[in-house]
Structure formats: structure tokens, C-alpha cells
Amino acid sequence: MHNSDDFEEFEDDLPKSKTQVKEEMHALQELGKRLTELNAAKLAEVPMDPDLTEAIETMHRIKSREARRRQLQYIGKLMRKADVEAIEAVLEKHKEQDHLHLRFDRMAEEWRERLLTQGKEAQSAFFDAFPGADHQQLRTLVREANKEIANKKAPTNQRKLFRYLRDFFMQDS
């Protein structure tokens, strides 16, 4: 009678099936596709060899759908030689940063709405929650944004208030 450990050892010695190879190829191609979707600054952080970098830059210049498909296959092929774990680690870090930025955007939007609709009590609550905030600048931005709303003008100061809050949350974290 065979135990399961013997079978697993035997299974490791077997060559990969055609299906397994295809699945791995598609996974590498998908990882390569994710790399092509990064902006230049984020792409620069990814540890890649020059051939892969050039292939991704070429992908950005291609317009034809079929040519893009072939280029993506080529990128997948180059990914076989790449350090996949290091690339995935950098992509995961970017994903976490994007989630964090989204959270700060939501917080800033919620506080901006609250500050503009609830007035002084919202300002007091904000200063209690975030004592490091610049009281004068925040009050000025809220006052100017409320003037814009009252005069039905473009939301320039409302945007400034949002940016101030988002930047404050980002530096405070």
C-alpha cells in the first residue's frame, strides 16, 4: 500500500502537463499585462531586465489590437526569465498604496462635506480629532469655499480645501 507522501514525491518527478504549462504561461502573461498598465514612475520601481523594460515601452506605442496581443505574448515569454516574486512584491506595494490613497481621498471628501455643511461644530470636531492641523488655513479655506457656494461660483476653494485635507491625512499617516 502506498502512502500519500510517496505519491507526492513521485508527482514532483513527473514533467508538467501541457495544461499546467499553459496556465503558468497565462499567469506570466497576465502579470506582464499588469506591468504595461503602470505609469512610468511606478514601472521604474519594478526590478526588470532591459529586454522586458523595452518590450513594455514598445507595448505603449503599439496601436493595432493584434500587434498588442502578440507583444503581450512576447512580454509573457520574457517574464519566464524575470524574478516574478520581486515583481509581484512591488505590484502588491503599489496596490496597497493605491488603496491607502483612495482611503485618504474618501476621508478628505467626507470631512470637506462635513466642514461645509455643519460649520463651527465640524471645525471643532476636526481640530479635536486632528490637533496638528493648521487652524488658520483650514478656517480660511472653509470660509472661502462657503462664499463660493453662496455666490454660485466655480468650486476653486472647495477643491483647495479637499487637497489640503487629503495632503494633511497623507502626511499625518
VMD Tcl script that builds the backbone (N, CA, C; Angstrom):
set m [mol new atoms 519]
animate dup $m
set s [atomselect $m all]
$s set {name element resname resid chain x y z} {
  {N N MET 1 A 0.839 -1.174 0.000}
  {CA C MET 1 A 0.000 0.000 0.000}
  {C C MET 1 A 0.888 1.242 0.000}
  {N N HIS 2 A 0.482 2.249 -0.771}
  {CA C HIS 2 A 1.265 3.481 -0.888}
  {C C HIS 2 A 0.681 4.553 0.004}
  {N N ASN 3 A 1.553 5.284 0.662}
  {CA C ASN 3 A 1.028 6.421 1.417}
  {C C ASN 3 A 1.094 7.675 0.553}
  {N N SER 4 A 0.430 8.732 0.999}
  {CA C SER 4 A 0.313 9.947 0.188}
  {C C SER 4 A 1.660 10.658 0.003}
  {N N ASP 5 A 2.578 10.522 0.952}
  {CA C ASP 5 A 3.887 11.166 0.829}
  {C C ASP 5 A 4.668 10.588 -0.346}
  {N N ASP 6 A 4.586 9.257 -0.538}
  {CA C ASP 6 A 5.261 8.621 -1.668}
  {C C ASP 6 A 4.706 9.141 -2.988}
  {N N PHE 7 A 3.398 9.318 -3.036}
  {CA C PHE 7 A 2.767 9.794 -4.264}
  {C C PHE 7 A 3.196 11.216 -4.592}
  {N N GLU 8 A 3.278 12.092 -3.564}
  {CA C GLU 8 A 3.679 13.476 -3.795}
  {C C GLU 8 A 5.116 13.560 -4.293}
  {N N GLU 9 A 5.993 12.704 -3.757}
  {CA C GLU 9 A 7.381 12.680 -4.229}
  {C C GLU 9 A 7.431 12.249 -5.687}
  {N N PHE 10 A 6.642 11.229 -6.009}
  {CA C PHE 10 A 6.583 10.731 -7.382}
  {C C PHE 10 A 6.012 11.796 -8.317}
  {N N GLU 11 A 4.989 12.535 -7.826}
  {CA C GLU 11 A 4.341 13.570 -8.635}
  {C C GLU 11 A 5.319 14.691 -8.975}
  {N N ASP 12 A 6.239 15.024 -8.063}
  {CA C ASP 12 A 7.223 16.075 -8.304}
  {C C ASP 12 A 8.195 15.691 -9.420}
  {N N ASP 13 A 8.415 14.387 -9.591}
  {CA C ASP 13 A 9.327 13.914 -10.623}
  {C C ASP 13 A 8.708 13.929 -12.013}
  {N N LEU 14 A 7.392 13.975 -12.082}
  {CA C LEU 14 A 6.707 13.960 -13.375}
  {C C LEU 14 A 6.886 15.283 -14.108}
  {N N PRO 15 A 6.985 15.242 -15.421}
  {CA C PRO 15 A 7.031 16.503 -16.169}
  {C C PRO 15 A 5.670 17.200 -16.078}
  {N N LYS 16 A 5.690 18.509 -16.242}
  {CA C LYS 16 A 4.441 19.267 -16.171}
  {C C LYS 16 A 3.561 18.912 -17.353}
  {N N SER 17 A 2.265 18.892 -17.082}
  {CA C SER 17 A 1.330 18.621 -18.166}
  {C C SER 17 A 1.224 19.853 -19.055}
  {N N LYS 18 A 0.706 19.651 -20.228}
  {CA C LYS 18 A 0.532 20.751 -21.172}
  {C C LYS 18 A -0.391 21.819 -20.568}
  {N N THR 19 A -1.389 21.387 -19.838}
  {CA C THR 19 A -2.325 22.315 -19.195}
  {C C THR 19 A -1.613 23.155 -18.137}
  {N N GLN 20 A -0.771 22.505 -17.334}
  {CA C GLN 20 A -0.034 23.247 -16.304}
  {C C GLN 20 A 0.881 24.291 -16.932}
  {N N VAL 21 A 1.558 23.915 -17.996}
  {CA C VAL 21 A 2.460 24.845 -18.680}
  {C C VAL 21 A 1.667 26.028 -19.221}
  {N N LYS 22 A 0.519 25.756 -19.842}
  {CA C LYS 22 A -0.315 26.837 -20.390}
  {C C LYS 22 A -0.810 27.766 -19.287}
  {N N GLU 23 A -1.238 27.182 -18.168}
  {CA C GLU 23 A -1.724 28.010 -17.058}
  {C C GLU 23 A -0.619 28.916 -16.534}
  {N N GLU 24 A 0.585 28.383 -16.417}
  {CA C GLU 24 A 1.713 29.193 -15.959}
  {C C GLU 24 A 2.032 30.302 -16.961}
  {N N MET 25 A 1.955 29.978 -18.241}
  {CA C MET 25 A 2.219 30.969 -19.288}
  {C C MET 25 A 1.177 32.103 -19.228}
  {N N HIS 26 A -0.086 31.728 -19.054}
  {CA C HIS 26 A -1.140 32.743 -18.971}
  {C C HIS 26 A -0.971 33.612 -17.727}
  {N N ALA 27 A -0.552 33.005 -16.631}
  {CA C ALA 27 A -0.324 33.769 -15.394}
  {C C ALA 27 A 0.813 34.775 -15.592}
  {N N LEU 28 A 1.889 34.348 -16.242}
  {CA C LEU 28 A 3.008 35.263 -16.510}
  {C C LEU 28 A 2.583 36.366 -17.476}
  {N N GLN 29 A 1.784 35.990 -18.472}
  {CA C GLN 29 A 1.308 36.984 -19.428}
  {C C GLN 29 A 0.407 38.007 -18.724}
  {N N GLU 30 A -0.430 37.548 -17.801}
  {CA C GLU 30 A -1.305 38.449 -17.043}
  {C C GLU 30 A -0.475 39.383 -16.160}
  {N N LEU 31 A 0.569 38.848 -15.557}
  {CA C LEU 31 A 1.473 39.678 -14.750}
  {C C LEU 31 A 2.145 40.725 -15.639}
  {N N GLY 32 A 2.565 40.316 -16.828}
  {CA C GLY 32 A 3.142 41.258 -17.786}
  {C C GLY 32 A 2.150 42.331 -18.192}
  {N N LYS 33 A 0.892 41.947 -18.349}
  {CA C LYS 33 A -0.155 42.921 -18.699}
  {C C LYS 33 A -0.315 43.953 -17.586}
  {N N ARG 34 A -0.266 43.483 -16.345}
  {CA C ARG 34 A -0.356 44.420 -15.216}
  {C C ARG 34 A 0.804 45.408 -15.241}
  {N N LEU 35 A 1.982 44.946 -15.655}
  {CA C LEU 35 A 3.139 45.847 -15.756}
  {C C LEU 35 A 2.909 46.909 -16.823}
  {N N THR 36 A 2.266 46.537 -17.932}
  {CA C THR 36 A 2.033 47.510 -19.002}
  {C C THR 36 A 1.035 48.590 -18.584}
  {N N GLU 37 A 0.260 48.331 -17.540}
  {CA C GLU 37 A -0.747 49.291 -17.078}
  {C C GLU 37 A -0.188 50.290 -16.065}
  {N N LEU 38 A 1.066 50.106 -15.650}
  {CA C LEU 38 A 1.680 51.027 -14.685}
  {C C LEU 38 A 2.167 52.299 -15.375}
  {N N ASN 39 A 2.165 53.400 -14.632}
  {CA C ASN 39 A 2.756 54.626 -15.180}
  {C C ASN 39 A 4.280 54.515 -15.076}
  {N N ALA 40 A 4.970 55.449 -15.690}
  {CA C ALA 40 A 6.433 55.386 -15.786}
  {C C ALA 40 A 7.110 55.384 -14.415}
  {N N ALA 41 A 6.599 56.183 -13.482}
  {CA C ALA 41 A 7.220 56.266 -12.156}
  {C C ALA 41 A 7.116 54.928 -11.417}
  {N N LYS 42 A 5.943 54.312 -11.470}
  {CA C LYS 42 A 5.768 53.032 -10.787}
  {C C LYS 42 A 6.541 51.924 -11.493}
  {N N LEU 43 A 6.580 51.986 -12.812}
  {CA C LEU 43 A 7.293 50.975 -13.587}
  {C C LEU 43 A 8.792 51.010 -13.284}
  {N N ALA 44 A 9.310 52.208 -13.018}
  {CA C ALA 44 A 10.743 52.352 -12.723}
  {C C ALA 44 A 11.133 51.622 -11.434}
  {N N GLU 45 A 10.179 51.407 -10.532}
  {CA C GLU 45 A 10.462 50.731 -9.269}
  {C C GLU 45 A 10.520 49.211 -9.421}
  {N N VAL 46 A 10.019 48.705 -10.542}
  {CA C VAL 46 A 9.939 47.254 -10.738}
  {C C VAL 46 A 11.292 46.714 -11.194}
  {N N PRO 47 A 11.797 45.676 -10.511}
  {CA C PRO 47 A 13.079 45.098 -10.922}
  {C C PRO 47 A 12.910 44.229 -12.179}
  {N N MET 48 A 13.391 44.741 -13.318}
  {CA C MET 48 A 13.244 44.020 -14.592}
  {C C MET 48 A 14.534 44.136 -15.384}
  {N N ASP 49 A 14.735 43.175 -16.284}
  {CA C ASP 49 A 15.886 43.287 -17.165}
  {C C ASP 49 A 15.544 44.246 -18.312}
  {N N PRO 50 A 16.544 44.765 -18.994}
  {CA C PRO 50 A 16.325 45.774 -20.046}
  {C C PRO 50 A 15.414 45.296 -21.187}
  {N N ASP 51 A 15.481 44.010 -21.519}
  {CA C ASP 51 A 14.626 43.499 -22.602}
  {C C ASP 51 A 13.151 43.615 -22.240}
  {N N LEU 52 A 12.812 43.285 -21.018}
  {CA C LEU 52 A 11.427 43.373 -20.569}
  {C C LEU 52 A 10.974 44.831 -20.511}
  {N N THR 53 A 11.833 45.694 -20.030}
  {CA C THR 53 A 11.512 47.125 -19.980}
  {C C THR 53 A 11.239 47.653 -21.389}
  {N N GLU 54 A 12.091 47.288 -22.324}
  {CA C GLU 54 A 11.920 47.730 -23.712}
  {C C GLU 54 A 10.631 47.172 -24.314}
  {N N ALA 55 A 10.319 45.920 -24.022}
  {CA C ALA 55 A 9.099 45.308 -24.550}
  {C C ALA 55 A 7.851 46.019 -24.018}
  {N N ILE 56 A 7.883 46.411 -22.758}
  {CA C ILE 56 A 6.747 47.127 -22.166}
  {C C ILE 56 A 6.630 48.515 -22.782}
  {N N GLU 57 A 7.757 49.206 -22.978}
  {CA C GLU 57 A 7.726 50.529 -23.618}
  {C C GLU 57 A 7.200 50.419 -25.047}
  {N N THR 58 A 7.590 49.369 -25.741}
  {CA C THR 58 A 7.100 49.144 -27.109}
  {C C THR 58 A 5.594 48.930 -27.098}
  {N N MET 59 A 5.106 48.197 -26.111}
  {CA C MET 59 A 3.670 47.925 -25.994}
  {C C MET 59 A 2.872 49.221 -25.932}
  {N N HIS 60 A 3.412 50.231 -25.268}
  {CA C HIS 60 A 2.712 51.518 -25.129}
  {C C HIS 60 A 2.579 52.243 -26.465}
  {N N ARG 61 A 3.494 51.950 -27.402}
  {CA C ARG 61 A 3.464 52.632 -28.698}
  {C C ARG 61 A 2.596 51.914 -29.735}
  {N N ILE 62 A 2.256 50.676 -29.480}
  {CA C ILE 62 A 1.514 49.876 -30.462}
  {C C ILE 62 A 0.025 50.216 -30.402}
  {N N LYS 63 A -0.570 50.409 -31.569}
  {CA C LYS 63 A -1.997 50.752 -31.657}
  {C C LYS 63 A -2.845 49.561 -32.104}
  {N N SER 64 A -2.305 48.735 -32.981}
  {CA C SER 64 A -3.052 47.618 -33.548}
  {C C SER 64 A -3.385 46.582 -32.478}
  {N N ARG 65 A -4.624 46.152 -32.468}
  {CA C ARG 65 A -5.078 45.175 -31.473}
  {C C ARG 65 A -4.293 43.857 -31.584}
  {N N GLU 66 A -4.130 43.369 -32.789}
  {CA C GLU 66 A -3.422 42.110 -32.997}
  {C C GLU 66 A -1.948 42.241 -32.618}
  {N N ALA 67 A -1.334 43.361 -32.968}
  {CA C ALA 67 A 0.068 43.578 -32.621}
  {C C ALA 67 A 0.229 43.678 -31.102}
  {N N ARG 68 A -0.733 44.287 -30.424}
  {CA C ARG 68 A -0.694 44.380 -28.958}
  {C C ARG 68 A -0.809 42.982 -28.345}
  {N N ARG 69 A -1.654 42.129 -28.926}
  {CA C ARG 69 A -1.819 40.772 -28.428}
  {C C ARG 69 A -0.498 40.000 -28.555}
  {N N ARG 70 A 0.144 40.126 -29.711}
  {CA C ARG 70 A 1.422 39.438 -29.926}
  {C C ARG 70 A 2.509 39.983 -28.994}
  {N N GLN 71 A 2.529 41.299 -28.822}
  {CA C GLN 71 A 3.522 41.911 -27.929}
  {C C GLN 71 A 3.310 41.423 -26.495}
  {N N LEU 72 A 2.063 41.272 -26.102}
  {CA C LEU 72 A 1.759 40.772 -24.767}
  {C C LEU 72 A 2.252 39.330 -24.605}
  {N N GLN 73 A 2.134 38.533 -25.651}
  {CA C GLN 73 A 2.672 37.172 -25.608}
  {C C GLN 73 A 4.195 37.207 -25.465}
  {N N TYR 74 A 4.825 38.135 -26.174}
  {CA C TYR 74 A 6.278 38.279 -26.082}
  {C C TYR 74 A 6.679 38.686 -24.659}
  {N N ILE 75 A 5.918 39.602 -24.084}
  {CA C ILE 75 A 6.195 40.025 -22.701}
  {C C ILE 75 A 6.057 38.825 -21.765}
  {N N GLY 76 A 5.035 38.014 -21.990}
  {CA C GLY 76 A 4.855 36.798 -21.201}
  {C C GLY 76 A 6.048 35.867 -21.316}
  {N N LYS 77 A 6.588 35.764 -22.523}
  {CA C LYS 77 A 7.766 34.926 -22.748}
  {C C LYS 77 A 8.967 35.472 -21.971}
  {N N LEU 78 A 9.154 36.790 -22.008}
  {CA C LEU 78 A 10.256 37.410 -21.271}
  {C C LEU 78 A 10.085 37.263 -19.758}
  {N N MET 79 A 8.828 37.191 -19.330}
  {CA C MET 79 A 8.550 37.062 -17.900}
  {C C MET 79 A 9.057 35.731 -17.343}
  {N N ARG 80 A 9.267 34.734 -18.195}
  {CA C ARG 80 A 9.775 33.436 -17.729}
  {C C ARG 80 A 11.143 33.580 -17.080}
  {N N LYS 81 A 11.931 34.554 -17.571}
  {CA C LYS 81 A 13.284 34.761 -17.038}
  {C C LYS 81 A 13.310 35.777 -15.889}
  {N N ALA 82 A 12.195 36.442 -15.671}
  {CA C ALA 82 A 12.143 37.520 -14.678}
  {C C ALA 82 A 11.986 36.967 -13.258}
  {N N ASP 83 A 12.324 37.804 -12.286}
  {CA C ASP 83 A 12.137 37.472 -10.872}
  {C C ASP 83 A 10.690 37.792 -10.512}
  {N N VAL 84 A 9.823 36.812 -10.689}
  {CA C VAL 84 A 8.382 37.006 -10.543}
  {C C VAL 84 A 8.014 37.430 -9.124}
  {N N GLU 85 A 8.652 36.833 -8.119}
  {CA C GLU 85 A 8.324 37.180 -6.732}
  {C C GLU 85 A 8.622 38.651 -6.450}
  {N N ALA 86 A 9.750 39.143 -6.931}
  {CA C ALA 86 A 10.122 40.546 -6.703}
  {C C ALA 86 A 9.146 41.474 -7.420}
  {N N ILE 87 A 8.760 41.112 -8.633}
  {CA C ILE 87 A 7.807 41.927 -9.397}
  {C C ILE 87 A 6.457 41.946 -8.693}
  {N N GLU 88 A 5.992 40.781 -8.246}
  {CA C GLU 88 A 4.707 40.721 -7.542}
  {C C GLU 88 A 4.745 41.515 -6.248}
  {N N ALA 89 A 5.878 41.508 -5.559}
  {CA C ALA 89 A 6.005 42.271 -4.309}
  {C C ALA 89 A 5.849 43.766 -4.574}
  {N N VAL 90 A 6.481 44.253 -5.643}
  {CA C VAL 90 A 6.377 45.679 -5.982}
  {C C VAL 90 A 4.937 46.015 -6.394}
  {N N LEU 91 A 4.306 45.152 -7.174}
  {CA C LEU 91 A 2.920 45.386 -7.588}
  {C C LEU 91 A 1.980 45.395 -6.388}
  {N N GLU 92 A 2.231 44.522 -5.436}
  {CA C GLU 92 A 1.406 44.470 -4.225}
  {C C GLU 92 A 1.585 45.756 -3.411}
  {N N LYS 93 A 2.816 46.246 -3.337}
  {CA C LYS 93 A 3.085 47.505 -2.620}
  {C C LYS 93 A 2.324 48.660 -3.273}
  {N N HIS 94 A 2.333 48.689 -4.617}
  {CA C HIS 94 A 1.594 49.741 -5.334}
  {C C HIS 94 A 0.096 49.630 -5.076}
  {N N LYS 95 A -0.390 48.411 -5.034}
  {CA C LYS 95 A -1.818 48.188 -4.792}
  {C C LYS 95 A -2.204 48.701 -3.404}
  {N N GLU 96 A -1.369 48.406 -2.406}
  {CA C GLU 96 A -1.625 48.880 -1.052}
  {C C GLU 96 A -1.588 50.406 -0.986}
  {N N GLN 97 A -0.625 51.020 -1.684}
  {CA C GLN 97 A -0.541 52.484 -1.709}
  {C C GLN 97 A -1.781 53.081 -2.366}
  {N N ASP 98 A -2.251 52.463 -3.455}
  {CA C ASP 98 A -3.449 52.955 -4.133}
  {C C ASP 98 A -4.670 52.884 -3.219}
  {N N HIS 99 A -4.781 51.797 -2.453}
  {CA C HIS 99 A -5.893 51.667 -1.507}
  {C C HIS 99 A -5.803 52.730 -0.412}
  {N N LEU 100 A -4.589 52.990 0.030}
  {CA C LEU 100 A -4.386 53.994 1.068}
  {C C LEU 100 A -4.755 55.387 0.540}
  {N N HIS 101 A -4.342 55.697 -0.684}
  {CA C HIS 101 A -4.676 56.993 -1.283}
  {C C HIS 101 A -6.188 57.128 -1.454}
  {N N LEU 102 A -6.831 56.052 -1.848}
  {CA C LEU 102 A -8.286 56.070 -2.007}
  {C C LEU 102 A -8.955 56.334 -0.663}
  {N N ARG 103 A -8.428 55.713 0.382}
  {CA C ARG 103 A -8.979 55.932 1.726}
  {C C ARG 103 A -8.814 57.391 2.150}
  {N N PHE 104 A -7.646 57.983 1.862}
  {CA C PHE 104 A -7.424 59.386 2.205}
  {C C PHE 104 A -8.345 60.295 1.391}
  {N N ASP 105 A -8.568 59.955 0.137}
  {CA C ASP 105 A -9.493 60.742 -0.686}
  {C C ASP 105 A -10.903 60.716 -0.098}
  {N N ARG 106 A -11.327 59.537 0.329}
  {CA C ARG 106 A -12.669 59.419 0.926}
  {C C ARG 106 A -12.765 60.214 2.217}
  {N N MET 107 A -11.739 60.104 3.056}
  {CA C MET 107 A -11.735 60.859 4.318}
  {C C MET 107 A -11.796 62.357 4.049}
  {N N ALA 108 A -11.003 62.811 3.084}
  {CA C ALA 108 A -10.979 64.237 2.754}
  {C C ALA 108 A -12.338 64.687 2.240}
  {N N GLU 109 A -12.957 63.879 1.400}
  {CA C GLU 109 A -14.281 64.228 0.858}
  {C C GLU 109 A -15.321 64.287 1.967}
  {N N GLU 110 A -15.297 63.315 2.870}
  {CA C GLU 110 A -16.258 63.309 3.978}
  {C C GLU 110 A -16.075 64.519 4.882}
  {N N TRP 111 A -14.830 64.830 5.229}
  {CA C TRP 111 A -14.573 65.977 6.103}
  {C C TRP 111 A -14.902 67.286 5.402}
  {N N ARG 112 A -14.608 67.376 4.108}
  {CA C ARG 112 A -14.928 68.618 3.392}
  {C C ARG 112 A -16.434 68.865 3.435}
  {N N GLU 113 A -17.214 67.832 3.130}
  {CA C GLU 113 A -18.675 67.975 3.168}
  {C C GLU 113 A -19.143 68.368 4.562}
  {N N ARG 114 A -18.595 67.715 5.546}
  {CA C ARG 114 A -18.981 67.994 6.929}
  {C C ARG 114 A -18.610 69.426 7.323}
  {N N LEU 115 A -17.395 69.843 6.967}
  {CA C LEU 115 A -16.947 71.201 7.315}
  {C C LEU 115 A -17.792 72.264 6.624}
  {N N LEU 116 A -18.224 72.000 5.406}
  {CA C LEU 116 A -19.005 72.987 4.655}
  {C C LEU 116 A -20.471 73.012 5.073}
  {N N THR 117 A -20.989 71.900 5.566}
  {CA C THR 117 A -22.419 71.869 5.909}
  {C C THR 117 A -22.675 72.090 7.398}
  {N N GLN 118 A -21.751 71.674 8.266}
  {CA C GLN 118 A -22.000 71.747 9.702}
  {C C GLN 118 A -21.328 72.930 10.393}
  {N N GLY 119 A -20.506 73.661 9.695}
  {CA C GLY 119 A -19.913 74.877 10.244}
  {C C GLY 119 A -18.952 74.679 11.399}
  {N N LYS 120 A -19.101 75.542 12.427}
  {CA C LYS 120 A -18.151 75.607 13.553}
  {C C LYS 120 A -18.049 74.296 14.325}
  {N N GLU 121 A -19.179 73.590 14.496}
  {CA C GLU 121 A -19.114 72.337 15.270}
  {C C GLU 121 A -18.269 71.288 14.545}
  {N N ALA 122 A -18.320 71.275 13.220}
  {CA C ALA 122 A -17.491 70.342 12.454}
  {C C ALA 122 A -16.019 70.742 12.561}
  {N N GLN 123 A -15.761 72.049 12.543}
  {CA C GLN 123 A -14.377 72.509 12.690}
  {C C GLN 123 A -13.828 72.111 14.059}
  {N N SER 124 A -14.626 72.288 15.098}
  {CA C SER 124 A -14.192 71.889 16.444}
  {C C SER 124 A -13.918 70.390 16.502}
  {N N ALA 125 A -14.803 69.606 15.903}
  {CA C ALA 125 A -14.618 68.152 15.884}
  {C C ALA 125 A -13.342 67.788 15.124}
  {N N PHE 126 A -13.090 68.486 14.012}
  {CA C PHE 126 A -11.890 68.211 13.221}
  {C C PHE 126 A -10.637 68.535 14.029}
  {N N PHE 127 A -10.622 69.700 14.685}
  {CA C PHE 127 A -9.436 70.097 15.458}
  {C C PHE 127 A -9.233 69.195 16.674}
  {N N ASP 128 A -10.333 68.675 17.238}
  {CA C ASP 128 A -10.202 67.721 18.341}
  {C C ASP 128 A -9.592 66.409 17.845}
  {N N ALA 129 A -10.054 65.962 16.671}
  {CA C ALA 129 A -9.569 64.694 16.116}
  {C C ALA 129 A -8.147 64.820 15.564}
  {N N PHE 130 A -7.829 66.004 15.019}
  {CA C PHE 130 A -6.524 66.219 14.371}
  {C C PHE 130 A -5.901 67.514 14.878}
  {N N PRO 131 A -5.323 67.500 16.068}
  {CA C PRO 131 A -4.785 68.727 16.663}
  {C C PRO 131 A -3.616 69.334 15.883}
  {N N GLY 132 A -2.984 68.571 15.006}
  {CA C GLY 132 A -1.838 69.086 14.254}
  {C C GLY 132 A -2.223 69.909 13.037}
  {N N ALA 133 A -3.514 70.038 12.766}
  {CA C ALA 133 A -3.963 70.780 11.589}
  {C C ALA 133 A -3.736 72.279 11.771}
  {N N ASP 134 A -3.502 72.963 10.670}
  {CA C ASP 134 A -3.325 74.419 10.677}
  {C C ASP 134 A -4.707 75.067 10.781}
  {N N HIS 135 A -5.044 75.550 11.980}
  {CA C HIS 135 A -6.372 76.105 12.246}
  {C C HIS 135 A -6.696 77.263 11.316}
  {N N GLN 136 A -5.763 78.181 11.186}
  {CA C GLN 136 A -5.994 79.389 10.389}
  {C C GLN 136 A -6.250 79.037 8.923}
  {N N GLN 137 A -5.412 78.194 8.367}
  {CA C GLN 137 A -5.559 77.846 6.952}
  {C C GLN 137 A -6.871 77.104 6.706}
  {N N LEU 138 A -7.221 76.193 7.604}
  {CA C LEU 138 A -8.464 75.438 7.431}
  {C C LEU 138 A -9.672 76.371 7.511}
  {N N ARG 139 A -9.685 77.259 8.486}
  {CA C ARG 139 A -10.820 78.193 8.619}
  {C C ARG 139 A -10.943 79.083 7.388}
  {N N THR 140 A -9.817 79.538 6.885}
  {CA C THR 140 A -9.826 80.384 5.688}
  {C C THR 140 A -10.371 79.615 4.489}
  {N N LEU 141 A -9.914 78.404 4.302}
  {CA C LEU 141 A -10.393 77.593 3.172}
  {C C LEU 141 A -11.889 77.314 3.279}
  {N N VAL 142 A -12.362 77.009 4.475}
  {CA C VAL 142 A -13.796 76.749 4.669}
  {C C VAL 142 A -14.595 78.020 4.392}
  {N N ARG 143 A -14.133 79.149 4.896}
  {CA C ARG 143 A -14.840 80.419 4.684}
  {C C ARG 143 A -14.918 80.755 3.193}
  {N N GLU 144 A -13.789 80.633 2.488}
  {CA C GLU 144 A -13.759 80.945 1.059}
  {C C GLU 144 A -14.617 79.963 0.250}
  {N N ALA 145 A -14.602 78.704 0.630}
  {CA C ALA 145 A -15.421 77.700 -0.068}
  {C C ALA 145 A -16.903 77.991 0.148}
  {N N ASN 146 A -17.271 78.387 1.356}
  {CA C ASN 146 A -18.677 78.724 1.620}
  {C C ASN 146 A -19.114 79.959 0.833}
  {N N LYS 147 A -18.211 80.927 0.654}
  {CA C LYS 147 A -18.523 82.108 -0.179}
  {C C LYS 147 A -18.792 81.677 -1.611}
  {N N GLU 148 A -17.967 80.751 -2.120}
  {CA C GLU 148 A -18.176 80.243 -3.486}
  {C C GLU 148 A -19.544 79.597 -3.626}
  {N N ILE 149 A -19.922 78.808 -2.651}
  {CA C ILE 149 A -21.216 78.128 -2.699}
  {C C ILE 149 A -22.341 79.155 -2.676}
  {N N ALA 150 A -22.233 80.146 -1.791}
  {CA C ALA 150 A -23.270 81.174 -1.675}
  {C C ALA 150 A -23.398 82.001 -2.951}
  {N N ASN 151 A -22.274 82.301 -3.596}
  {CA C ASN 151 A -22.282 83.119 -4.815}
  {C C ASN 151 A -22.378 82.275 -6.095}
  {N N LYS 152 A -22.522 80.976 -5.930}
  {CA C LYS 152 A -22.637 80.038 -7.061}
  {C C LYS 152 A -21.493 80.201 -8.055}
  {N N LYS 153 A -20.294 80.233 -7.510}
  {CA C LYS 153 A -19.095 80.353 -8.338}
  {C C LYS 153 A -18.437 78.984 -8.514}
  {N N ALA 154 A -17.435 78.964 -9.368}
  {CA C ALA 154 A -16.684 77.730 -9.600}
  {C C ALA 154 A -16.057 77.257 -8.283}
  {N N PRO 155 A -15.982 75.947 -8.058}
  {CA C PRO 155 A -15.534 75.408 -6.767}
  {C C PRO 155 A -14.020 75.395 -6.547}
  {N N THR 156 A -13.352 76.467 -6.874}
  {CA C THR 156 A -11.898 76.534 -6.740}
  {C C THR 156 A -11.448 76.303 -5.298}
  {N N ASN 157 A -12.037 77.026 -4.368}
  {CA C ASN 157 A -11.628 76.888 -2.966}
  {C C ASN 157 A -12.127 75.587 -2.349}
  {N N GLN 158 A -13.217 75.046 -2.880}
  {CA C GLN 158 A -13.672 73.734 -2.410}
  {C C GLN 158 A -12.632 72.675 -2.785}
  {N N ARG 159 A -12.062 72.811 -3.967}
  {CA C ARG 159 A -11.002 71.890 -4.392}
  {C C ARG 159 A -9.743 72.085 -3.539}
  {N N LYS 160 A -9.422 73.362 -3.255}
  {CA C LYS 160 A -8.259 73.632 -2.403}
  {C C LYS 160 A -8.456 73.025 -1.023}
  {N N LEU 161 A -9.659 73.115 -0.490}
  {CA C LEU 161 A -9.968 72.530 0.812}
  {C C LEU 161 A -9.788 71.010 0.756}
  {N N PHE 162 A -10.296 70.396 -0.299}
  {CA C PHE 162 A -10.145 68.950 -0.468}
  {C C PHE 162 A -8.665 68.572 -0.514}
  {N N ARG 163 A -7.876 69.276 -1.326}
  {CA C ARG 163 A -6.448 68.969 -1.451}
  {C C ARG 163 A -5.721 69.166 -0.117}
  {N N TYR 164 A -6.082 70.238 0.611}
  {CA C TYR 164 A -5.464 70.472 1.907}
  {C C TYR 164 A -5.745 69.291 2.838}
  {N N LEU 165 A -7.010 68.864 2.900}
  {CA C LEU 165 A -7.389 67.761 3.787}
  {C C LEU 165 A -6.701 66.453 3.378}
  {N N ARG 166 A -6.717 66.145 2.077}
  {CA C ARG 166 A -6.091 64.903 1.599}
  {C C ARG 166 A -4.594 64.903 1.911}
  {N N ASP 167 A -3.918 66.011 1.623}
  {CA C ASP 167 A -2.483 66.097 1.889}
  {C C ASP 167 A -2.194 66.008 3.382}
  {N N PHE 168 A -3.064 66.622 4.188}
  {CA C PHE 168 A -2.899 66.543 5.637}
  {C C PHE 168 A -3.001 65.106 6.124}
  {N N PHE 169 A -4.002 64.375 5.619}
  {CA C PHE 169 A -4.175 62.967 6.025}
  {C C PHE 169 A -3.008 62.115 5.574}
  {N N MET 170 A -2.486 62.405 4.380}
  {CA C MET 170 A -1.373 61.621 3.854}
  {C C MET 170 A -0.100 61.837 4.673}
  {N N GLN 171 A 0.164 63.077 5.066}
  {CA C GLN 171 A 1.385 63.355 5.831}
  {C C GLN 171 A 1.204 62.910 7.270}
  {N N ASP 172 A -0.015 62.888 7.762}
  {CA C ASP 172 A -0.295 62.524 9.150}
  {C C ASP 172 A -0.179 61.018 9.367}
  {N N SER 173 A -0.303 60.244 8.268}
  {CA C SER 173 A -0.288 58.768 8.424}
  {C C SER 173 A 1.100 58.219 8.633}
}
mol reanalyze $m
mol bondsrecalc $m
mol representation Tube
mol addrep $m
